[in-house]
């Protein structure tokens, strides 16, 4: 009969364990589905060719794919070196890598709830037991006593209704979002270095133009002064020539100021004090790099900021499940095993052994009944956060499409604009040459010479600006497309960056 009772006890324990396992499998986390976004088959500024028309597919985030050293497409060893310096020393990138480490630690902390928590303790307890707990009459007086304990404690929260696993899912999505944000900071840094580099070279081109202009106007002033001495012209032309020379020199100083500020900005991107960085003057050459736009669906896979927004949406979805699980029972399994004695000398005697199964106070299985609407408000907040992240994800996708279209349009129209501007430079130089010749022969006034020289400088400066804009727009397009291509050399991981 005793054996039958023992088997019955084991059966009840097995049934209880099976019930807990079934409840753990019944997660209340909503099934996550990526929010639908309207995705065109092709970019308006770069329509699909016939052979690409059937290659559209649903987006599958691959923001962790190798981005590679995309800047090497420019074939500029100086830029290559600057990018490496930025990757090694930029503080914003190091901060982003540190945030990834924090998110991974938070995920690890959440995963620890899957395992029992084991503690050990030692010390005395002074207590007075009630007469009823010792089966004594009410009139009996309690006895004060000191108990020494040395025991280990085990606690474990059963994953009922997916409470623990859903929290882990949210932490995992947060970690993936942090990783994507790191990639976004990394890509932005690389693009900022390249943009600043090309802008600095554009200013070097402007400086070279102003130097040539100053030299030309110095020669013109000598010519005018010579003609004034010979009595061919009035002093008015001399004053005008001096004014034009001074204006050109002042404008050249203004460009030098802009260049100094740009050089300082580049130094900060490289993680250096401006005093420790100097960039040699290097005029900008016309850009010849052409970047394929690819498919809009591929853009959603490659953009790290889009991936970060999508992971935030997944984390919010998991936290809806966490908020839902608060409406269901919670099971905490606790136990203790050790020694207990009235005296320290007898603490570790075999007769002092003791154990506890179940909570010291309260109950193991708790069921929420009334909380004044707190759990309901928490669920509403979680759902509101999810709706917010869905809207932000869709907005981020729209921004990504717009940025690609903007830069594709810039590059397409810049080709036409630069071609016309080069024609304008040639025409202005021809007009300036003719006006100089006619002025020497006394056929035109000096005002005509001034106008023609100003026209040459303005058209050349505009051509320089367009060349710089083309380089920057090329970089912006690569940034908008999510970086480089997988067959390039891989860039640093958060762990590698954090260790530098």
Protein Blocks (a to p, Z undefined) as FASTA:
>chain_A
ZZmmmmmmmmmmmmmmmmmmmmmmmccbdcdddddddddfbdfklccdfklmmmgccddd
fkkbcebjmklmnopaklmmmmmmmmmmpmklmmmmmmmmmmmmmmmmmmmmmpccdddd
dddddddddfklnopafkbccddddddddddddddddfehhlmmmmmmmmmmmmmmmmmm
mmmmmmmmmmmmmmmmmmmmmmmmmmmmmmmmmmmmmmmmmmmmmmmmnopacfklmmmm
mmmmmmmmmmmmmmmmmmmmmmmmmmmmnopafklpccddddddddfbdcdebjfklmmm
mmmklmmmmmmmmmmmmmmmmmmmmmpccdddddddddddfbfklmmgmklgccdedjfe
hcfbdcdfbeghmmmmmmmmmmmmmmmmmmmmmmmmmmmmmmmmmmmmmmmmmmmmmmmm
mmmmmmmmmmmmmmmmmmmnopacfklmmmmmmmmmmmmmmmmmmmmmmmmmmmmmmmmn
opaafkbccdddfklmmmZZ
